[in-house]
Amino acid sequence: MIMASLEEIIQGRRSIGKVKDEPVPKDLIEKLIEAAVWAPNHHGTEPWKFIVMTGEGRRVLGQAYADIAAETLQELSGEERVARLEKEVAKAFRAPVVIAAVCVPSDLPRVNVSEELAAAHAAVQNLLLTAHANGLGAVWRTGDPAYHPKMKLALGLGDREQIVGFIYVGYPDMQLPIGKRKPGTVKTVWFEG
């Protein structure tokens, strides 16, 4: 089997929002998380944790989406409200696996929370690249519900813990979009001596 180079994996990865409703083996999900925990992190704090939701376990996320949406749906009639809340619950079932990536910042005095968040984001990138390298599709989702107190409560997070994203994972059920980026040279400033 010919393995893609790291550069090919990086340049070939895309956000895949449409995946098959086919289970992903637990050992493959564990492989993604193992890659994630090798992200760089200042002071070696390893400021992350992962909550993996599969099967009916995704209902925790779906119910949190519904509970958050319910706050703004008072004007809807009974049937409309029920339909909208069901749609919110269904968001959690768009992929067979949803991984909540959480930043768990250290409380050591020398630690900067911004650096802890950066490390957690780097862990998500490792996870996404490993998913792509293993034939999986994934998309990193956030949005206002991810930062809502009811979401933290639903996932059992502490006060200082922050969701950095929900990674929806499965086998792709769509064509990979063509990637477009400006060359790095147009985004680079050199200070040379």
N, C-alpha and C positions, 0 to 999 in steps of 0.2 A: 504494500500500500504506500502510495506517495503522500507524504505529509506536506501540507502547505507551510510556507515560511511564516515567521511571525509577522513580517510586513504584509504578506497576503491576507493573513487572518485579520489584522488590524484594518486594512483597507477594504476587506470584503464584508466585514460585519455591518449589519443594518438592523434597524428596529423592525421587528417582525410582530405586527399586531394581530395577525390572523394565523392561528395554529390549529392543528387537528385535536379532536377530543380523544386523544390516545394517551394512556398512561406513560409517564417517563419513569424508568427504573430508579429506585431509591439510590442505588450506588452511583448513578450518573449525577443525580442532584448533589450527593455528597462530594463528588469530584468537583463540581462547580464551586461549592462552598470552600473546599480545601484550597482551590486556586485563589479564592477571594481573600482568605486569611493570610496570604503571602504578600499582601499589599504593603508598601512602605508606610511606616508610622513613626512619627517623632517620639523619642523617649521609649520606644518599644511598648507602648501602652495597649496595643491591639484593641482600639476603641470601637468594636463592632459586635453585633450578634445578628443572627438570622432566624426568622420565624418562617418555617415552611408549612404551607397550607395546601393540602390535596383533598380530593374527594369532598365529603361533607365538611371537612375542616375549613374549607373556603367560606362556609356560611358565616363564620365569625366576621370576616372581612365584609362580606355582603351586607350583613345586618348593620355593621358600623356605617357603611355607605348610606343605607336606608335611614338610620337614626339621624345622621347628619343632615341628609336631604329633607327629612320631615320638618326640620326647624323652619324651612322656607316654603312649605307647601300648604299652609293653613287655608289659603284662598281656593284650593282645588276641591271639587266635589268628592264624595266618597269613592266612586268608581275610578275617577281620574287619579285621585290620591293613591289608591291601592295599586293601580297600573304603574304609576310613576315609582312607587316604592319597590315593586317587584322588579322594575327595570334597574333600580339601584342595586338590589341584591344580585341580580344577574351579572353585574360588572365583575364580580369576584369569580365567575365561572367562565370567563373568556379564554382561559387556558387551564390545562390540567394541573399545573403547579403555579402557585404564587408564592414568592419569597419576599417577605418584608425585611429590608435591610435597615438596621437600626444603628445609630451612633450612640455608643455608651462612653461618654467622655470621662476621662480620669479626673479625680479631684486632687491630684498632686498639684502643689502650688506653682510649679514651673510649667505646667501644661496650658497651652492656649487652645481654647475650644474650637477656634477656626481651623487649627491644624488637625484636630481630632475629626472634624467634619470632612476635611480634605482626605484624610486617610480612609474614612468610611466610603467616600466617593470613589477613591482608587480601588477599594475592595470590590465595589459594584462593577467597575470597568473590568477587573480581572475575571469576575464571574461572567459577564457578558461575552468577553472574548473566548473564554473556555466553552461556553454554550455554543457559540458559533463554530469553534474548532471541532466540536463533537456532533455537528449536524443538527443542533437544536436552534429554534427561533426564540428570540426573547425581546421584550420591550421593557424599558425602564419607565414607569409611570409615577407621577407625583400628583400635583394639584392640591387645592385647598383642603379636601378631606384628609389628606395624608398628615396635615399639620394640626388638625382639629383635636381638641382635648378628648372628645368621645372616641376618636380612633386610638389614641394612646391608652385610654381606659379599656377599650375592647381587647387590645393586644397585651394588656397587663404591663405596660411600660411605666418606669419610674419617672419622677419629675424631670430629671436631667437628660433622660434618654430622648432621642429624636429620630423619627423615621426619615431616612434619606431616600427612600423609594420602595415601590412595589415592583418586583421583577416578575413579569408574566412569562412563563416558560412552557414550551411544547415543541412538537415537530411542525415545521413550517407548512402552511397551507396556502401559500401565495408565492408569487415570483419575487425574488430579491429585487428591491428597487435599485436603480443605478445610482451610485454615489457621486456626489459632486463636492469638491472642495477647491478653494483657491490654493495655489501652491504655497508651501511654507515660506518660501522666499519673500512673498508679499506681506507676510505677517511677522517678519523678523527684522529687528534692528540690531546692528553689530556695533559695539564699541571696541575698537581695536587700537593697539599701541604701536 
